[in-house]
Amino acid sequence: MTVKELLINEIDAMSDLELAKALDVIRSLRSISTQQKTAPSQDKKAEIIRSLRGKYAHVQTSSELFAQRKQEEIDWEDRNQ
């Protein structure tokens, strides 16, 4: 018996509620499959990350900027006490 035939036999024995749940599961599986086909592969993601590593090394993150401003504030307060 093929997988399709096995599924048909199972479907024939299901209630309407079970069929609705099965349909949701099948649609979810197809959606995931479609997303995986269109999503960049792990190799492509790694390649993009490697290409950006050195490119923006000189750019400060917002937390670095905050820490720098905070240190400047502390230094100013120390000088003006």
N, C-alpha and C positions, 0 to 999 in steps of 0.2 A: 504494500500500500504506500502511496506517495504521501509526502507531508501535506499536500493540498487536500488529499482525500481524508487524511486523519483530521485535519482542521474542519472539514465539512461535517464529518461525523460528530465531532465535539459541538459544533455550532447547532446542529439539528437537535441536540439534547439540552440546549441552554434555554433559560427563561428570558423574557424580554429585558429584565434588569441586568442579567448576566451578559446578554448581547450588547447592551449599551455600554457596560463597563469594558467589554472586550474591544468594542469599537474605539473607545477612548484610548486604550492601551496601544492598539494598532496605529492610530493616528499619531500618538506621541512617539512611537518608535520610528515612524516614517519621518516625522519632523526632525528628530535627532539625527537620523541618517542623512537628511538633506543638509542640515547645519554642518555636519562633519565633512561633507563633500565640498562645501563652499568655504569653510574655515581654513586659514593657512595651516600648513603642516608644521610639526614641531621643528623640522629642519629650517623651514622658511622663517619661523619666529626667531629661532636662534641666530640665523643670519642677519635679520633686521636688528636684533639686540646688539650683536657684535659690531655692526656698522655704526651704531649710535654711541657706543661706549666712549670712544675718544673724541668724537665730534662735539659733544657738549660737556666735556670734562671741566672746562673753565667756567661754566654757568653755575652760579650758586642756587641752591634750592631755597625755598621760602624759609625753611627752618634755619638755614645757615645765615640768611639775611637777618632774621629775627635775632639770632644769637649775636651777630655782629652789632646790630643797633643797641641791643641790651648792654653789651660790653661798653659801647661808646657812652651810654647813659651813666653807667657805673663809674667810668673814668671821669666824666664831667662832674658827677656828684662828689667824687673824691677830691678833685681839684678845687671845688667851690665850697668846701666845708670850713 
